[in-house]
Amino acid sequence: MRVDTAYDRTREPATDRGLREIVEGILTLAAAEKACLPVARIHSILHEMKTREPILSGLYFSLTGDVCYSDDVDKAIKNLVAWGSLENVGKSVVVAAGFHPFRKQLSNTWTKQQFQVVYAASLCFYDRLTGVPRDARREAS
């Protein structure tokens, strides 16, 4: 008999949530206001994370030389720009003050387990982006 535990549910792909919504959550949940996110780096980091994060297993990337691109990631970024959560600055996006309502919406629409899984992936994303684990950033503060 299979026992359904929280751990089991978090290891499976989040099929009941769209990939774009998951990517939007990853980009905003652990974000710091005014953080600069190079768009090419967003694609690269999510491509690297895909093998370790089951919730990203449905993302498809085009690989051209050293450049990774995902249409779902690009659409998620454009959605966040349209909602005012991100701002375009050259070839980067900057986290704007408007991401707080989006975080609240996610916490109200997702189950606790779904929210925790995406938040953990968001922490991993920002660790890779900065090259410094979150715990080390706290200790340095």
C-alpha positions in Angstrom: 0.0 0.0 0.0 1.3 3.4 -1.0 1.4 6.1 1.7 0.6 9.6 0.5 3.0 11.9 2.3 3.8 15.6 1.8 7.2 14.6 0.6 5.7 12.4 -2.1 3.5 15.2 -3.4 6.3 17.7 -3.5 8.6 15.4 -5.6 6.0 15.1 -8.4 5.7 17.6 -11.2 3.0 20.3 -10.5 0.7 19.3 -13.3 -2.3 21.2 -11.9 -0.4 24.5 -12.1 0.8 25.9 -15.4 4.5 26.1 -16.0 4.4 29.8 -16.6 2.7 30.4 -13.2 5.4 28.2 -11.6 8.2 30.2 -13.3 6.5 33.4 -12.2 6.4 32.1 -8.6 10.1 31.1 -8.8 11.1 34.6 -10.0 9.1 36.5 -7.4 8.8 34.5 -4.2 12.3 34.8 -2.9 13.1 38.0 -4.8 14.5 41.1 -3.2 13.1 44.4 -4.4 15.3 46.0 -7.0 17.2 42.8 -7.7 18.6 42.8 -11.3 17.9 39.6 -13.2 19.7 39.2 -16.6 17.2 37.6 -18.9 19.7 35.2 -20.5 20.8 34.1 -17.0 17.2 33.4 -15.9 16.9 31.0 -18.8 20.2 29.4 -18.1 19.6 28.9 -14.4 16.1 27.4 -14.9 17.6 25.1 -17.5 20.2 24.0 -15.0 17.5 23.5 -12.3 15.3 21.5 -14.6 17.2 18.2 -13.9 16.9 18.6 -10.1 13.5 20.3 -9.7 10.5 18.0 -10.7 8.2 21.0 -11.0 10.3 22.3 -13.9 10.3 18.9 -15.8 7.8 20.2 -18.4 9.9 23.1 -19.5 11.4 22.9 -23.0 14.5 24.8 -23.9 16.1 25.6 -27.3 19.9 25.4 -27.0 22.0 27.4 -29.5 25.7 27.3 -28.5 25.8 28.6 -25.0 22.4 30.2 -25.1 19.3 28.6 -23.6 15.8 29.8 -24.4 12.4 28.7 -23.2 9.1 30.2 -24.6 7.4 29.5 -21.3 10.1 31.3 -19.3 9.9 34.3 -21.8 6.1 34.5 -21.5 6.3 34.3 -17.7 8.8 37.2 -17.7 6.5 39.2 -20.0 3.5 38.5 -17.8 5.4 39.8 -14.7 6.5 42.9 -16.6 2.9 43.5 -17.7 1.7 43.1 -14.1 4.3 45.6 -12.8 6.2 42.9 -10.8 9.3 43.3 -13.0 10.6 46.2 -15.1 12.6 45.9 -18.3 16.1 47.5 -18.1 18.1 46.7 -21.2 18.8 43.0 -21.4 17.8 42.5 -17.8 14.7 42.8 -15.7 14.6 44.4 -12.2 12.2 43.3 -9.5 9.8 46.1 -8.9 7.7 47.0 -5.8 4.7 45.5 -7.5 5.6 41.9 -6.7 4.1 41.9 -3.2 0.4 41.5 -4.4 1.5 38.7 -6.8 3.1 36.8 -3.8 -0.1 37.2 -1.8 -2.2 35.9 -4.7 0.1 32.9 -5.1 -0.2 32.1 -1.4 -4.0 32.3 -1.6 -4.4 30.2 -4.7 -1.9 27.5 -4.2 -2.1 24.8 -1.6 0.5 25.0 1.2 2.5 22.2 -0.3 2.5 23.7 -3.8 3.6 27.1 -2.4 6.4 25.5 -0.3 7.7 23.6 -3.3 7.8 26.7 -5.6 9.3 28.8 -2.7 12.0 26.3 -2.2 12.7 26.3 -6.0 12.8 30.1 -5.8 15.4 30.1 -3.0 17.5 27.7 -5.2 17.1 30.0 -8.2 18.4 33.0 -6.2 21.2 31.0 -4.7 22.4 30.2 -8.2 21.8 33.7 -9.4 24.0 35.3 -6.7 26.4 32.4 -6.3 26.0 32.7 -2.5 23.7 30.4 -0.5 20.9 32.2 1.4 22.3 31.1 4.8 25.7 32.7 3.9 24.0 35.9 2.9 22.2 36.1 6.3 25.5 35.5 8.2 27.2 38.2 6.3 24.5 40.7 7.1 
